[in-house]
Amino acid sequence: MSDNETNAGQTFIKRTRKTFYHPNGKGTGSAMQLELHPAHEDTEGSIFLTIAPQRRVGVRTENETVHPAFDWRNAVCLKLDLMDIAQLLQVLRGVQESIGDGKGLFHRSANATAVIRFEHRIEPSPGYLLDVSKKPLVGELQRVGFFFHCVEAFAFAAMMEQALVYVAFGIPTVVPRVRQNAPAATSAADVPREQVAVVA
């Protein structure tokens, strides 16, 4: 049986993405997508965080409904490693009011540099503001943001905390292991085995 099959023979797709949508009537909203990339072998795990600005305002009339749309083609994408996630959680848990005392996190890649700011807000409404400025080596500065209301921030914190295990250790798999004190057996098929969870 493959990983994408259930006992009933039904197939399912593993979900590794979650998207939050915040459109508004002014067209200044945004959407944020989280994509989990678990660690495997010698590759460190990460979470890809993508923020897209709103492209179209939603309109509802008697004849049709036009849903808001977001500009994913011009979205800003960041790769968050274990320590980046830990710093976000410090703010979400109330250990700090902002990342880096308001200076944010600095990211440098082969193609761009970025500054990630994340802070707890009280006014004008309580929540958490994620603000990203990214400057490609060739092109204009991009700046996008996403505001988490308190309930969303609670869910975001829980997801990030759970993701830490997969980012650090990958997805656990179950493999058979021979018991050390097993009685002598005449063939390999007779050796008792137990299921032990290990990290692949």
PyMOL commands that set and color helices and strands:
alter all, ss='L'
color gray80, all
select helices_A, chain A and resi 72-74+82-92+99-102+150-169+188-190
alter helices_A, ss='H'
color red, helices_A
select strands_A, chain A and resi 17-22+30-37+46-56+59-60+65-66+69-70+76-80+105-108+112-121+127-136+142-149+172-178+193-199
alter strands_A, ss='S'
color yellow, strands_A
deselect
rebuild
show_as cartoon
